[in-house]
Amino acid sequence: VLNSAESSIHIEFYIVCDDVIGNKIKDILIKKAHEGIEVRLVFDDVGSWSLPKKYIKSLQDAGVAVYPFTEVKFPLFTSKVNYRNHRKIIVVDGKVGFVGGMNIADRYIVGSKELGPWRDTMIKLKGEAVNSLQVIFLVDWYFVTNQDISDRVKFFPKQEVTSHHPIQITACGPDSDWASIMQAFFLAITKAKHHIYIASPYFIPNESILTALKTAALSGVDVMIMLPGKSDSTVVYWSSLSYISELLEAGIKVYLYQNGFNHSKILMIDSSFATVGSANMDIRSFEDNFEIAAIIYDQQVTTLLENSYLADLERSILVTEEEWELRSRKNNLKESVARLFSPLF
C-alpha cells in the first residue's frame, strides 16, 4: 500500500525500530518522498527511545517530515513519560487506512527468541472511516508541529463505497475530559446478551470495567478473556494474573495463550459488535495514553474476528479454579506485589 501512494503518506506509531522491517519502511518512505509524495511520520519519543538519529536524519534528508511526540530528554524526571502516544495509524492518499495493535518492529512480524511467535491484529480500512483516521493524525500533527494542514481536497478525497460495514473511529487521551474508549467498552459489555470475547496482552482493568465483566458473567453471559501465557512485561504479566481468581469466581472463562505472545487488543460481543485498536484493557490505556480504536457494528466483520479468536483458543489453556488454587505461594506473592504497583502500569 505504501508503494502505491500517489499523493500522501501519514504514519503514526508508538514504536519504530531500526531493524529489517523498520528499514524496509524507511526505504519506501524515502523513495516516495523523492517522487514528490508528501510523507509525514510521528513516533513516540519514549516508545521509540532507541531509534538512532541517523535513521531520522536519512528520512529528513529525503524530504520526509519526521517529528517525535512530546520529546523527553530525561524520562525519569518528567511527567511526560506518563502521557504517551500509543496510537498505530497509517493513512495513504486519504483513501486507505490501517489501525490496530502492531508497531514497526521485527518482533511484530517474526516474533522473538524469548517469546516465540508474535500474534497481533491490525485491520485495513477503506471509505469514509479513513477520514476519521486522517483527522486524528492531522490533529496529532498539529500538536507536535503547530502546523495546520487543511487541504480537504488532497487529504479527504471523495470515495466510492462498494460495500457497507458501519465503523466508528474513536480516540482518547489525557487531552480529553472523556475516557471515550473505556466508555465504549463499558457500554458494550453492559449491553451483551449472549457472549463477550476479549483478548488483551496487558489486563489491568479499572473498577468500572471489572464490575461490568463480572456482572455480565453473573447474568448468564458467556465471558471469555484471553491473556498471554508469557509476556514482554514481567510486572504487568503478574499483575494481570492477579485478577484471575475473582474473574473465575464470577464465572468468567480465562485462557492463557500458549503459541508465543498474543499482543492483540480486541473485544467482540454477540457476533455483532467488535473493537480493534491500540488500547489495552488497562488503566494506562484508559486514562494516560493517547489511544485509538475502530468500533465495528457489523456481523460479517465481527464473525471473522470471532472465528480467529476461537482458533486462538485452541492454542490456549483454560484456567480452572481447582488448578489455580493449587498454584505456588511464590507465584501468589508475585501477583500480590505486582497488583500493588498496577496503578503505575
Secondary structure by P-SEA (a helix, b strand, c coil): cccccccbbbbbbccccccaaaaaaaaaaaaaaaaccbbbbbbbccccccccaaaaaaaaaaccccccccccccccccccccccccbbbbbccccccccccccccccccccccccccccbbbbbbccaaaaaaaaaaaaaaaaacccccccccccccbbbbcbbbbbbbbbbccccccaaaaaaaaaaaaacccbbbbbbccccccaaaaaaaaaaaaaccbbbbbbbcccccaaaaaaaacaaaaaaaabbbbbbbcccccccccccccccccccccccccccccccccbbbbbbccaaaaaaaaaaaaaaaaabbbbcaaaaaaccaaaaaaaaaaaaacccc
